[in-house]
Amino acid sequence: MKNDLKGRTKKFAIDIIRFVRILPKSDEGYILGKQLLRSGTSVGANYRAACKAKSTADFINKITIVEEEADEVVIG
């Protein structure tokens, strides 16, 4: 399960990068794309950090950050 989620978060980051590349070259596209890129790619990085947590409390703290970043990416 853990490795599956690592792969899925990596694919998610790659998909985000590809999506941001096709956004309109406008002020709105730039601003939204920058935030989307930051949050979308941090999901996987923070998940990997959570997997290396030193304690259950540390894991919970780090996985909460993953959830918050993922929530910023969700539209609708």
N, C-alpha and C positions, 0 to 999 in steps of 0.2 A: 504493500500500500504506500509506504513512505517513498519508495523509488518511483512509483507511478505518479505521485503528486509532484515530485521533483521534475519529472519529464513534462508533466502538464503545465507547470508554472513556467518552465523554459519555453515551451511552445507558445504559451500565452504572451510572454514578453516578445517573442519573435513576431507574432501576429500583430501586436500593438505597434511595433516598429514599422511593419509593412503598412499598416493602416495610416499611421501618422504621415508617412511619405506621400500618400495620395490625397491628403487633405488640401483644400484650396490654399493657394499662396496669398492669403489675406491676413489682416491683423487678427481677425477672429480665429482663423485656422492656425495661425502661429501660436496664439495664446492658449487655445484649447489643446492643441497638439503637444505643446511643451508640458502642460500639466498632465495630460494623458500619458505621455512618454515617461515622465517621472514616476507617477503612481503605478502605472502598469508594469514597468520593469522592476520596480522595487518589491512587488509581490513575491517573485521567485527568490530574490536575494534575501528578503526577510524570512521567508519560509526556510531557506537553508540555514540561516542563523538560528531559527527556532529549533531545528533538528539537532543543533549542537549545544542546546541549552544545558546549563550546569545543574539545574534543579527543576522540579515541577513548576515552582513559582516563576522561574526564569522563562520556562517554555510558555506558560500561560501569558506572561507579559509580551513575549515576542510574537506569539501567534495572534494576539490581539492587534498588534501593529499590522500584521499581514491582513487581517480582516478589515481594518480601517483603510488601508491602501486599496484593497479590492473594492471597497464601497465607493471610493472616489472615482473608480474607473467605470462603474455600472451607470448606464444611462437609462432613464425611464423608470 
